[in-house]
Amino acid sequence: MKNETELLERIRNGSADDFGELIQEHQSLVYSILYRYERDKHLLEDLAQETFIKAWKALEQFDGRAPFSHWLSRIAVHVALDHLRKRKRIQNETAIEDLGEGALEWLQGEDNPEIEGNEAREIL
């Protein structure tokens, strides 16, 4: 790999092609970090892509005080943790279909005249 500092400078100056070289250099690092959090190959690829996109967008924030690989590793960990939080939120949700028709009928029924629309949404 060419001098990483020079490479980063060229990328910052608009050489998007050089970013591909940076990805190739750090791809195994990013995958190994993300693999600790996600084993599904397709999701792993999505998370790696998200990591590199975030790095691309935030490249101006990289100040060079620490190695680029450390900075990129932190982005990968944050992407993985966000993924886990999102997955946990989804797992804690119950689809309306899973509640069955009885739940909707109960919410809309005459047995519960005190439940208003907002309250029904909150219960669901």
N, C-alpha and C positions, 0 to 999 in steps of 0.2 A: 504494500500500500504506500502511496505517496505520503509525504509529510502531512499528517492529519490537520495541523494548523493551517497549512496552505490550502488544503482541500476544503476545509470549513470556510475559509475566506472566499474561495471561488464560488462555493454554494451560496454564501450570503450575497455575493455580487451577481447572482442570477443564473449560475451554471447548474441547472436542475439535473443535468446528466450525471454530474459528479455525485449527486446524492445517492444514486444507485450504487456507486462504489462504496459509499459509507454504509449503506444497507448491507451489502455483501460482507463487509468487514465485521459488522456487529450482529448479523442475523442469528448466528448460533447462540450468542450471549442472550439475546432477547428471547429466543425460543426456550432456552434452558430456564430462564427466570419464570416465564409464563407457564411452562409445563408443571411447575410446582403448584400452580393454582387451577389449571384446567388441562384435562387429558384428552378431550375430544379434539381430534385433528382439525376439523373445520373451524371450530370455535377458536382453537389455538392460532390458526392462520389469521382469523379476523382480528384477534387481539394483537397479534404481531403487527398487522397492517395499521391498526389504530395507534399503536405505540409509535411507529415511524411517522405517521401523519402528524401526531401531536408534536413529535420532535421537530419535524419540518416547520410547523407553524410557530414553534417556540424557539427556533434556532437563534434568533436575535437575543434571547435571554441567556444563552450559554456564554459565560464570561471567561471560560478557560482556566479558572483557578483550580479546578479538579479535572481529571481526565474525562474526555467525552464519554467513555464507556460508563463511568460512574453516574454521570448526568442522565444518560440514556437508560441505565438500570433503574434509576428512581422513577422515570416516566413509566417504564414497563411494570414496576410494582404498583404504581398508582392505577394504571389501567386494569391490572389484575384485581386489585381490591375493589375498584368500582364495579367490575364485572361480578364479583362475589356478592357485593351488596345488592346489586340489581337482581341477581338470581335468588337471593334470600327473600327479597320483597315479593318476587313473583311466586315463590313457593308458599309464602304465607297468605296469598290471595286465593279465594275460592271463586271459580267461575259461576255465573248465575245458573248456567245449565246444570252444574253439579248440585245445586241446591234443590233442584226439582221443581215441578210446577206447583206443588203444595206450598212452597215458601212464597212464591209470587201471589198466589191466590190468598194466602194468609195476610200478606201485606196490603192487598187491595180489598180484602173482604170486609163485610159489615161487622165482623167480630172485633175489628180494630179501628173504630171511627176516630180515635184520638191520634192515630199515626198520620202525620202530614207527609207530603212528598219529600221534603228535605230530610225528615226523620227516616223515612223508608230508604232513601239513598244512603244515609249514614249507617243504617243497620246492615245494608247490603255491602 
